[in-house]
Amino acid sequence: MWPRIGELRTLALGTPGELRTTLNTLVLAGVKTATAGRLAEYAEEGEELEHVGERLALVDDDDDALAGVVEITGVEIVRFADVPWEFARAEGEGDRSIEEWRAGHAAYWARLGTPVDDDSQIVCLRLRLVSGGEGGVASGDLGT
């Protein structure tokens, strides 16, 4: 299971270090409004899919300090080969085409030892920042 902060499941973007810091910064700046994950990871971790309206705690490198809170605004499962450019662009990571997005994500998951192919099921999450910034959020923001 994924860690929890209060009543919230956590959202740990990328891998700890420079990548997670960059991705969190993009979310906190309102640039990153989507993120993708492998559907298989949910089964491996014994987790349910996120749902529209659910709030998640955006965490730092230690998976415990609150960087912010996001709310899920959309959930869709698609084949890796069918992830649309409009979604990829919403990830805000600077990809210039869907081919570049696919190559980068395929390489990322391969580095983690979880390679994907065209038929791999991808969870496409849309999100919006609810609160965040220096010092994380006040406890009043932790409600779902």
N, C-alpha and C positions, 0 to 999 in steps of 0.2 A: 504494500500500500504506500501511497505517496504521503509525505509528511502533512500535518495539519498545523495551522496557526489559529488558535481559538476554534471557531466552528468552520473555518474556511479550509478547503483544500488548497494546496500550494500550486503555483505555476512557476517552474524552474526552466527558464528559457536557455537553450543551448547547453554548453558545458561550462563548468566554473572557470573563471578567469576572464580574459579579455573578451571572449565571445559573449558571455552572459552579461558582462558590464555594458557592452555595446548594445545588445538587444534590449536590456532594461532601459537604457538611456533613450532608445528609440520609442519605447512604449511611453515612458514618462514625458517625452516631448510631443506625444500625439501623432508620431509618424508611423509607428508600427501598430496597425489595427487588426492584424490577423497573424495566426501562427499555425503551423502544420505539425502533425505527429503521426506516427505509425499506429494504425488500429491494433495491431498485434501487441503493442506495448501495454495497452489497457488490460488485455487478458493476462499477459505476463505479470503485471503488477496487481492484478485483482481489483482493478478500478472500473467504475462505471464511466460512461461518456459524460462530459459536461452537458449542461442544458441551458437553454436561453434563460437569462435572468440570474443565473448562478454567479456568485462573486468568488473570485480566487485571489489568494494572497500571492503577489509577485515577490519572489525571494531572491536574496543575494547569493554569493558563492557558497555560503555555509548552509544554504537551504533553511535558514531559520530567521534571519533578520528581514523584516518587512520593508520592501522597497516601494510598495504601493498596492492598491487593490484595483482589479479589473473586473468588469462585468461581461459575461458572454452574451453576445448579441446574435450569434448564428453558429450553427453546427451542421456540417455536411460531411458525408463520407463519400469519397470518390477514388477511382483508380489513380495511381500515380501519373499515368499517361494522360489522364483527363483533368488534372488540376488546371483550372483556367488562368490565363494571364492576369485577369482582373484580380483574382485572389492573390496570386503571387506578388503582384505589384503592391497590394495592401499590406504585405509583410514588411514593406518599407526598408528592405535590406540592400537596395541599390542595384538589383538585377535589372539588366537592360532588355531582357527577353524571357519568354517562358522556357526556352532551351537553356539559357544560362541559369535560371532558377532550378530547373530539373537537374542539371549537371552538378550544381553546388549542393543541392540537397541529397542527391544520390551519393556524392563523395562524402558528405558529412555522416550519413547513416552507415556507409561502408567503413569509415574510420572507427565508428562505434561498435563494429562487428555485427551490425544488423542491416545488411544490404537490402535494397529494394529493387524491384523490377517494374515493368509497366503495369502489371496486374496487382501490385501491392496496394492494399487499402489504406488511404490516407485520411486522417481526421482533419478537416479544415475548420478552424475555429476563428470566428470574428469576435473582436473584443473592443471595449472602450475603457479608457482610464476613468476610474471613479475617484480615486485620490492617490496622492503620492508626493514624492519630493523629499527634501531634507528631513531626516528623522522618521521617515515612513509615514504612518497614518495614526490618527488618534483612535483609541479603542472604540469610539462610537461609530467608526467606519467599518467595523468588522462584522456587522450584522448582514444577514443575507436577505 
